[in-house]
Amino acid sequence: MYKTPIKILQLEKGDYHTLLNGMVAGHKVRIVLDTGASHSCVDKSFVNLLFPNREMEKNEGVNAGIGGTDFEVLVTDLPDFKIGHFHQKMMQNVAVIDFSHINAAYKALHLKPVQMILGNDFCVNHKAVIDYETNRFFFKKTKGKE
């Protein structure tokens, strides 16, 4: 069982994001833990900065979110993904989207940008538990997920 601290960030009264820290290919990432996101995703500008020549595939599935359905979703694999002591050599099929709207909201609130959203796909696959009393995120390494 892995555990890592989380930070509950109040954006506005009654409006919260759950944050944690991680790494992708040796670079620090601020991650929003979002059980309402069906799929984990990473900021397109972050991917382009880290891997400038990376080819990404267009996602052929349904692209929908709170903001609607009018946005492009690409898919890529992320090498060397870490959260605390957890290490995944390759995080596969991560959605790549433009986070500019998310980070513009963070900037307006004088908050640091985020580079990744850890979604329900990760939480379900890794039998995750969020303990809001102790501010800890618990999850397991599962077979076939590395």
URPE-V972461 format. One record per residue. RES is the residue in one small letter. D_LAST is the distance of its C-alpha to the last C-alpha in Angstrom with 1 decimal. Layout:
res->RES d_last->D_LAST
res->RES d_last->D_LAST
This chain:
res->m d_last->15.4
res->y d_last->14.8
res->k d_last->17.7
res->t d_last->18.7
res->p d_last->22.1
res->i d_last->22.9
res->k d_last->26.0
res->i d_last->28.1
res->l d_last->29.8
res->q d_last->33.0
res->l d_last->33.6
res->e d_last->36.9
res->k d_last->38.6
res->g d_last->36.4
res->d d_last->33.6
res->y d_last->30.4
res->h d_last->27.0
res->t d_last->24.4
res->l d_last->22.9
res->l d_last->20.3
res->n d_last->19.3
res->g d_last->16.2
res->m d_last->15.4
res->v d_last->14.1
res->a d_last->14.7
res->g d_last->17.1
res->h d_last->19.0
res->k d_last->19.8
res->v d_last->19.3
res->r d_last->21.2
res->i d_last->19.3
res->v d_last->21.1
res->l d_last->19.6
res->d d_last->21.0
res->t d_last->20.7
res->g d_last->23.2
res->a d_last->21.0
res->s d_last->19.4
res->h d_last->16.7
res->s d_last->15.1
res->c d_last->17.0
res->v d_last->17.9
res->d d_last->21.5
res->k d_last->22.6
res->s d_last->24.8
res->f d_last->22.1
res->v d_last->20.0
res->n d_last->23.2
res->l d_last->24.1
res->l d_last->20.9
res->f d_last->20.5
res->p d_last->24.1
res->n d_last->23.7
res->r d_last->20.5
res->e d_last->21.2
res->m d_last->19.9
res->e d_last->20.4
res->k d_last->22.7
res->n d_last->21.4
res->e d_last->23.6
res->g d_last->23.1
res->v d_last->25.2
res->n d_last->25.1
res->a d_last->26.7
res->g d_last->26.8
res->i d_last->29.5
res->g d_last->31.1
res->g d_last->31.6
res->t d_last->30.3
res->d d_last->31.7
res->f d_last->28.9
res->e d_last->26.7
res->v d_last->22.9
res->l d_last->20.9
res->v d_last->17.2
res->t d_last->14.9
res->d d_last->11.5
res->l d_last->11.2
res->p d_last->10.3
res->d d_last->10.0
res->f d_last->9.8
res->k d_last->11.4
res->i d_last->13.5
res->g d_last->15.7
res->h d_last->14.2
res->f d_last->10.7
res->h d_last->8.4
res->q d_last->5.2
res->k d_last->6.0
res->m d_last->6.1
res->m d_last->7.0
res->q d_last->8.5
res->n d_last->12.1
res->v d_last->13.3
res->a d_last->17.1
res->v d_last->19.3
res->i d_last->22.7
res->d d_last->25.8
res->f d_last->25.8
res->s d_last->29.4
res->h d_last->30.9
res->i d_last->28.6
res->n d_last->29.3
res->a d_last->33.0
res->a d_last->33.2
res->y d_last->31.6
res->k d_last->34.0
res->a d_last->37.0
res->l d_last->36.1
res->h d_last->35.8
res->l d_last->32.1
res->k d_last->29.5
res->p d_last->27.3
res->v d_last->23.7
res->q d_last->21.0
res->m d_last->18.4
res->i d_last->18.5
res->l d_last->15.8
res->g d_last->16.7
res->n d_last->17.0
res->d d_last->13.9
res->f d_last->11.8
res->c d_last->14.6
res->v d_last->14.9
res->n d_last->11.3
res->h d_last->11.2
res->k d_last->14.8
res->a d_last->16.1
res->v d_last->19.7
res->i d_last->21.7
res->d d_last->24.7
res->y d_last->27.3
res->e d_last->29.8
res->t d_last->27.9
res->n d_last->25.9
res->r d_last->22.5
res->f d_last->19.2
res->f d_last->17.5
res->f d_last->14.1
res->k d_last->11.9
res->k d_last->8.4
res->t d_last->8.1
res->k d_last->7.4
res->g d_last->5.7
res->k d_last->3.8
res->e d_last->0.0
